[in-house]
Structure formats: C-alpha cells, structure tokens
Amino acid sequence: MQIFGHGVISPSELWNLYTRVAASVDIWRPDCFAASAKQCGLKRIAARRGYYSFSGPYDLKGQAPVTAGHIEEIRLFIGNAPRDVSTEVWEAESPKISILASDYSEMFKRALGTPRYANNNTIFEYDGHRIRVLATNSVWVVLSSFAVNAMLPNDWWPSPVHT
C-alpha cells in the first residue's frame, strides 16, 4: 500500500519488527537503546532531549521517550502526510490511514488474540508487552513493556489483568 506517495510497512513486516523488539531486553534501557534498535532494524537513531528519534522501513518514523530512566514506549508513526500536502490530496489519501490501522489490528488479533479498546486505541497485551494501534493523522503503533511500566510513575493504559 502507498499513502501520500510513500510505501508503508506491511502487516507481516510490522509483525517481524514487533517480534524483534519484543525479543530485545536491552531496548528498554536508554543506554542500550541505539544499539538494540539498530539490531531490530531501525535506523537514523538519534538521542534528543528526553527521547530518541528513529526511522525504519519505507517512510516509518518513530520516537522512544525516556521516562524515569527507562524507555517508556516505542512509538511508530506510519503513513505521515508531507508538510505541504494539499487539501485535495489529504481528502483522497487520508482514508487509507484507517484502513492500514485496521489491517495492522487484524494481524495482531490473529496472532495475539482479542484486543481491548480505550480512547480509540486497539490494545493488545501479550507476553509481557502492550501494543496499541491508533489511527490519527497517521497510524500510531506503540509498543511498551509491562516490566518497564511497573517502574514508571504512571501507566496511562492500565489493564485490569496487569495492574
């Protein structure tokens, strides 16, 4: 699929990225994030004030905020519109964002089971990790670790099972 003239990561490629991140214990440590993210297939990793930025396959962009000495979550942004997108192009292309988010959610549902829903997020919880899928102006796929969440001052997406 293409959105705004750029290819986007397919559901199977996203699954492969997720499994590499889930298998990486060190990716949740700020001092190891850059090397671990690179091993997972992310690139152009840069330390910023309070977070890391990175890119990935196709036009994937991302951020990993650092909170209380840990990587709070890994945010993948997929299908971003160019800054100078016209209203005409936006109206033609933006419906693909919801379709892509639905495709990603269906893939995770087949692999991980039934999700829960909160504030327009489709939330999957599996094997010590949380995956949130949200369609806004792009598709957000957000990965987090329950072990890290337990050490943070606040878990913004608590589950009755994991609180």
NORBELPE-V262096 format. One record per residue. N is the residue number from 1. PHI is phi as a letter, one per 30 degrees, with the letter a starting at -180 (* if undefined). D_CENTER is the distance of its C-alpha to the mean C-alpha in Angstrom with 2 decimals. Layout:
N/PHI/D_CENTER ; N/PHI/D_CENTER
//
This chain:
1/*/18.06 ; 2/b/18.39 ; 3/b/17.36 ; 4/h/19.41 ; 5/i/21.02 ; 6/c/18.07 ; 7/d/16.85 ; 8/b/13.32 ; 9/d/11.70 ; 10/d/13.42 ; 11/e/12.41 ; 12/d/14.34 ; 13/d/12.81 ; 14/d/9.23 ; 15/e/11.12 ; 16/d/12.77 ; 17/d/9.88 ; 18/e/8.64 ; 19/d/12.38 ; 20/d/12.93 ; 21/d/10.47 ; 22/d/12.01 ; 23/d/15.37 ; 24/c/15.13 ; 25/d/16.86 ; 26/d/17.24 ; 27/d/13.70 ; 28/d/13.85 ; 29/c/17.05 ; 30/e/17.18 ; 31/d/20.26 ; 32/c/18.64 ; 33/e/15.13 ; 34/e/16.28 ; 35/d/18.19 ; 36/d/15.76 ; 37/d/12.85 ; 38/d/15.57 ; 39/d/16.62 ; 40/d/13.24 ; 41/j/13.68 ; 42/d/12.03 ; 43/b/14.77 ; 44/h/16.32 ; 45/d/15.08 ; 46/b/16.96 ; 47/d/17.79 ; 48/c/18.18 ; 49/d/19.85 ; 50/i/17.70 ; 51/a/14.42 ; 52/c/13.40 ; 53/c/12.34 ; 54/a/11.64 ; 55/b/11.50 ; 56/b/11.10 ; 57/e/12.86 ; 58/h/14.43 ; 59/c/13.30 ; 60/d/9.61 ; 61/b/9.32 ; 62/a/7.37 ; 63/b/8.65 ; 64/b/9.39 ; 65/d/12.06 ; 66/c/15.11 ; 67/b/16.87 ; 68/h/20.14 ; 69/i/19.92 ; 70/b/16.58 ; 71/d/12.97 ; 72/d/11.93 ; 73/a/8.17 ; 74/c/5.63 ; 75/c/3.85 ; 76/c/3.37 ; 77/c/6.47 ; 78/b/8.49 ; 79/i/12.15 ; 80/d/13.19 ; 81/d/16.90 ; 82/d/19.33 ; 83/d/20.99 ; 84/c/24.27 ; 85/d/23.33 ; 86/d/26.37 ; 87/e/26.58 ; 88/d/27.85 ; 89/d/24.95 ; 90/e/22.42 ; 91/d/24.32 ; 92/d/24.44 ; 93/c/20.85 ; 94/d/18.75 ; 95/d/19.48 ; 96/d/17.52 ; 97/d/14.23 ; 98/d/15.10 ; 99/d/16.31 ; 100/d/13.22 ; 101/d/11.13 ; 102/d/14.13 ; 103/d/14.21 ; 104/d/10.75 ; 105/d/11.89 ; 106/d/15.23 ; 107/d/14.15 ; 108/d/12.44 ; 109/d/15.58 ; 110/d/17.90 ; 111/d/16.54 ; 112/c/15.84 ; 113/j/18.10 ; 114/d/18.40 ; 115/d/15.70 ; 116/c/16.69 ; 117/b/16.19 ; 118/a/16.18 ; 119/h/16.21 ; 120/i/14.88 ; 121/c/11.82 ; 122/c/12.00 ; 123/c/11.51 ; 124/c/12.08 ; 125/b/13.66 ; 126/a/14.95 ; 127/h/16.63 ; 128/i/15.72 ; 129/b/11.98 ; 130/c/10.14 ; 131/b/7.33 ; 132/c/7.16 ; 133/b/7.35 ; 134/b/9.18 ; 135/c/11.35 ; 136/b/12.85 ; 137/d/14.10 ; 138/a/11.11 ; 139/c/8.44 ; 140/c/5.45 ; 141/b/2.88 ; 142/c/3.13 ; 143/c/5.26 ; 144/b/8.76 ; 145/c/12.27 ; 146/d/15.27 ; 147/d/17.58 ; 148/d/15.98 ; 149/e/15.73 ; 150/d/19.44 ; 151/c/20.32 ; 152/c/18.78 ; 153/d/21.04 ; 154/a/19.04 ; 155/c/16.50 ; 156/d/15.41 ; 157/b/14.47 ; 158/d/17.39 ; 159/c/18.39 ; 160/e/22.14 ; 161/d/21.74 ; 162/c/19.90 ; 163/c/21.63
//
